[in-house]
Amino acid sequence: MLSGNGQALPVVVHREETGMKKTLTALSIAVATLAASSALAQDAKLKIGMTFQEMNNPYFVSMKEALDEAAKAIGAEVIVTDAAHDVAKQISDVEDMLQQKIDILLINPTDSAGVEAAVQAAKAQDVIVVAVDANANGPVDTFVGSKNKDAGYQSCQALGKALNGEGEVAILDGIPVVPILQREGCKEALAEFKDIKLVDTQNGRQDRSVALGVVENMLQSRPNLKGIFSVNDGGAMGALAAIQGAGRDVKLTSVDGAPEAVQAIAEGTPFVQTTAQFPRDQVRVGLAMALAQKWGARVVPKEVPIDVRPVTKENAAGFSW
């Protein structure tokens, strides 16, 4: 794929046979759109706004980096805001972007239902709206996000195998948006192991320090606990600290593929698996879908699922976002 200056623009969709047709359609749109968009942007500079649920997370930092790279390649201006998990702030941030006359809104909602007013306001001004990583209520043009149920399933299947199919396990939950689907996938996988029992679910807020305290209490109250699934790597790193601090033999799996999680897995700690998402690809494809609609495409998918990939000690050394 080439940008207007002739340089390669990395837009990668990790895919399996299932859903291939939809993904290839999306990728074809992305190729055609991004190849032409730089020249079009010269006539009237494109203005892109992206609001993140948080920026205190390497996952979203890498997503922003990829957005900045793509925007630079096509000569577009980018406005980025951090909601810090505050719905009211996210709505206010979008309103400010609309005052600045953005053409495209990429929204990573801190609360899917709570941001509907912001989506409605953007569409009232004919702004293209693409939800990234987590979907938003309202008239979103396209949603681009990971196969989160698959991620939960893969991680808890790995947890069950690491425990040889038996023992008590717990879920370290998070802020209600994406984790809902991850929990569903996890529970489906655990149900396949007749001698594994889900005994606890606690909210670590996807935050290392919060998760540390939650898991410390969990370990104290559950002496037979053998495994924990965390809905994100930030919480998992707090859980890992608690497990190591207690000197317990408790296996840990998670979702994201963050660099420090991958390192912990490679080093042979109790952290045995994470199911990697691809934040850079999500925002690249999300921008491509928005540009396609901006320049008149009529067959842009309403949803583009991005595949996930398990990371274990065997393949951790070669993995990065």
C-alpha positions in Angstrom: 0.0 0.0 0.0 1.4 3.4 -1.0 0.8 6.9 0.5 0.8 10.0 -1.7 4.6 10.5 -1.3 5.3 7.0 -2.6 6.2 5.5 0.7 4.7 2.2 2.0 1.9 2.7 4.5 1.6 -0.4 6.8 -2.0 -1.4 7.0 -2.2 -5.1 8.2 -5.3 -7.1 9.0 -4.5 -10.4 10.7 -7.1 -12.8 9.4 -8.1 -16.5 9.4 -10.3 -18.3 6.9 -13.4 -17.4 8.9 -14.6 -14.0 7.9 -12.1 -13.8 5.1 -14.5 -12.2 2.6 -15.5 -9.4 4.9 -11.9 -8.7 5.8 -10.6 -8.7 2.2 -13.4 -6.3 1.2 -12.3 -4.0 4.0 -8.7 -4.2 3.0 -9.5 -3.5 -0.6 -11.3 -0.4 0.4 -8.3 0.6 2.6 -5.8 0.1 -0.2 -7.8 2.2 -2.7 -8.7 4.9 -0.2 -5.3 5.5 1.4 -3.5 5.5 -2.0 -5.7 8.4 -3.2 -6.2 10.4 0.0 -2.9 12.3 0.1 -3.6 14.0 -3.2 -7.2 14.8 -2.2 -6.0 16.2 1.2 -3.9 18.8 -0.7 -7.1 20.6 -1.9 -8.5 21.0 1.6 -6.5 19.7 4.5 -8.3 16.9 6.2 -8.9 17.2 9.9 -9.2 14.0 12.0 -10.2 13.9 15.6 -9.6 10.9 17.9 -10.8 10.6 21.4 -9.3 7.9 23.6 -10.8 6.4 26.7 -7.4 6.7 28.3 -3.8 7.3 27.3 -2.1 5.9 30.4 -1.8 2.6 28.7 0.9 1.4 26.2 -1.9 -0.2 24.1 -3.5 3.2 23.3 -0.1 5.0 23.1 0.8 2.6 20.3 -2.5 3.2 18.6 -1.9 7.0 18.7 1.5 6.5 17.2 0.1 4.6 14.3 -2.6 7.3 13.8 0.0 10.0 13.7 2.1 8.1 11.2 -0.9 7.5 8.9 -2.1 11.1 9.2 1.3 12.4 8.3 1.5 10.2 5.3 -1.7 11.6 3.9 -1.1 15.2 4.9 -3.9 15.4 7.4 -4.2 17.3 10.7 -4.9 15.2 13.9 -6.5 16.3 17.1 -6.2 13.8 20.0 -7.9 13.9 23.4 -7.7 11.7 26.5 -11.0 11.1 28.4 -9.3 9.5 31.4 -12.3 7.2 31.7 -14.6 10.2 32.2 -17.7 10.1 30.0 -18.6 13.7 30.5 -15.1 14.7 29.6 -15.2 12.6 26.4 -18.4 14.2 25.3 -17.0 17.6 26.0 -13.8 16.7 24.1 -15.9 15.7 21.0 -17.9 18.9 21.2 -14.6 20.9 21.2 -13.4 18.9 18.1 -16.7 19.7 16.3 -16.1 23.4 17.0 -12.7 22.9 15.3 -14.6 21.5 12.2 -13.2 18.0 12.1 -14.0 15.8 9.1 -13.6 12.4 10.8 -14.2 11.3 14.3 -12.4 8.2 15.6 -13.9 7.3 18.9 -12.6 4.9 21.5 -15.4 5.1 24.0 -15.0 4.9 27.7 -18.6 3.9 27.9 -20.5 2.7 24.9 -23.9 4.0 25.9 -22.6 7.1 27.6 -21.0 8.6 24.5 -24.1 8.3 22.3 -24.8 12.0 22.6 -21.3 12.7 21.2 -21.9 10.4 18.2 -25.3 12.0 17.5 -23.7 15.5 17.6 -21.0 14.5 15.2 -23.4 12.9 12.7 -25.6 16.1 13.0 -22.6 17.9 11.5 -22.0 15.3 8.8 -18.8 14.0 10.4 -17.8 10.5 9.6 -17.7 8.5 12.8 -15.7 5.3 13.3 -15.5 3.5 16.7 -12.2 1.9 17.3 -11.4 -1.0 19.8 -14.8 -0.7 21.5 -18.1 0.1 19.8 -20.3 3.1 20.6 -24.1 3.5 20.7 -25.7 5.7 18.1 -25.2 6.1 14.3 -21.6 5.0 14.1 -20.6 4.5 10.4 -18.2 1.6 11.1 -16.8 -0.2 14.1 -13.2 -1.7 13.9 -12.2 -3.8 16.8 -10.6 -7.0 18.0 -12.5 -10.3 18.2 -12.7 -9.9 21.9 -14.8 -13.0 22.6 -12.1 -15.0 20.8 -9.5 -13.4 22.9 -11.2 -14.4 26.2 -11.7 -17.9 24.8 -8.1 -18.4 23.8 -6.7 -17.1 27.1 -8.9 -19.3 29.2 -8.4 -22.3 27.1 -4.7 -21.8 27.6 -5.3 -21.4 31.4 -7.2 -24.6 31.5 -4.4 -26.5 29.7 -1.8 -24.9 31.9 -3.7 -26.3 34.9 -4.0 -29.8 33.3 -7.8 -29.3 33.3 -8.4 -29.0 37.0 -8.5 -26.5 39.9 -10.1 -23.3 41.1 -9.8 -20.2 38.9 -10.9 -16.6 39.1 -11.5 -13.7 36.6 -9.9 -10.3 37.1 -12.5 -8.1 35.5 -12.3 -4.5 34.2 -14.2 -1.4 33.1 -17.5 -2.5 31.3 -17.0 -2.2 27.6 -14.7 -4.7 25.9 -14.3 -7.0 28.9 -17.9 -8.2 28.7 -17.2 -10.2 25.5 -13.8 -11.4 26.9 -15.6 -12.8 30.0 -18.1 -14.6 27.8 -15.3 -16.2 25.7 -13.5 -17.1 28.9 -16.4 -18.8 30.5 -17.1 -20.8 27.3 -13.5 -22.1 27.4 -13.5 -22.9 31.1 -16.8 -24.9 30.6 -14.9 -27.3 28.4 -12.8 -28.4 31.5 -15.1 -30.4 33.7 -12.7 -30.3 36.7 -12.1 -26.6 36.6 -14.3 -24.4 38.8 -14.7 -20.6 38.4 -14.9 -19.5 42.1 -14.5 -15.7 41.9 -14.8 -12.6 39.7 -13.3 -9.3 41.0 -12.9 -5.9 39.3 -9.3 -4.8 39.0 -10.3 -1.7 36.9 -7.7 -2.7 34.3 -5.2 -0.9 36.5 -2.0 -2.4 37.9 -2.2 -0.9 41.4 -5.9 -1.6 41.8 -5.4 -5.2 40.5 -2.5 -5.7 42.9 -4.7 -5.1 45.9 -7.6 -7.0 44.6 -5.5 -10.1 43.8 -3.7 -10.0 47.1 -7.1 -10.2 48.9 -8.2 -12.9 46.5 -5.2 -15.0 47.2 -5.6 -14.6 51.0 -9.3 -15.6 50.9 -8.9 -18.5 48.4 -6.0 -20.8 49.5 -6.9 -23.3 46.7 -6.9 -20.9 43.8 -4.8 -22.2 41.0 -5.4 -19.8 38.1 -6.4 -16.2 37.2 -7.6 -14.7 33.9 -7.2 -10.9 33.6 -9.1 -9.0 30.9 -6.0 -6.8 30.2 -2.3 -6.9 30.6 -2.2 -3.9 32.9 -4.3 -5.6 35.5 -2.4 -8.8 34.9 0.9 -7.2 35.8 -0.6 -6.2 39.1 -1.9 -9.7 39.5 1.6 -11.1 38.7 3.1 -9.0 41.4 0.6 -10.2 43.9 1.2 -13.9 43.0 4.9 -13.6 43.2 4.7 -11.6 46.4 2.6 -14.4 48.0 4.9 -17.1 46.7 1.9 -18.9 45.3 1.8 -21.4 42.3 -1.0 -19.6 40.5 -1.1 -19.5 36.7 -2.0 -16.3 34.9 -3.4 -15.5 31.5 -4.6 -12.2 30.0 -5.4 -10.2 26.9 -3.5 -7.5 25.0 0.1 -8.4 24.1 1.7 -5.5 25.9 5.5 -5.5 25.8 6.0 -6.0 29.6 3.5 -8.9 29.6 5.3 -10.5 26.7 8.6 -10.1 28.5 7.1 -11.7 31.7 5.9 -14.7 29.6 9.2 -15.1 27.9 11.0 -15.1 31.3 9.0 -18.1 32.5 7.0 -16.4 35.3 3.5 -17.6 36.4 2.2 -15.4 33.5 1.9 -18.1 30.9 -0.1 -16.6 28.0 -1.6 -13.4 26.7 -3.9 -13.2 23.7 -2.5 -10.3 21.6 -4.6 -7.6 20.0 -3.3 -5.3 17.3 -4.0 -1.7 18.3 -2.0 -0.2 15.4 -3.9 -2.2 12.8 -7.2 -1.3 14.4 -6.6 2.4 14.0 -5.1 2.1 10.5 -8.1 0.2 9.3 -10.5 2.5 11.1 -9.0 5.5 9.4 -9.1 3.8 6.1 -12.9 3.0 6.5 -13.5 6.6 7.4 -11.6 7.9 4.4 -13.4 5.6 2.1 -16.7 7.0 3.3 -15.4 10.6 3.2 -14.5 10.2 -0.5 -17.8 8.6 -1.5 -17.6 4.8 -1.0 -21.0 3.2 -0.7 -20.1 -0.3 0.3 -18.0 0.3 3.5 -18.6 -2.5 6.1 -20.5 -1.6 9.2 -18.0 -3.8 11.2 -14.5 -4.9 10.6 -13.2 -7.6 13.1 -9.5 -7.8 13.6 -8.1 -11.2 14.5 -6.2 -11.9 17.8 -3.2 -14.1 18.4 -2.0 -16.1 21.4 1.5 -15.3 22.8 3.2 -18.0 24.9 6.8 -18.7 26.0 7.4 -20.4 22.7 6.7 -17.4 20.5 7.1 -14.4 22.9 10.6 -13.6 21.8 9.5 -12.7 18.3 6.3 -10.8 19.1 5.6 -7.1 19.1 2.6 -4.8 18.3 
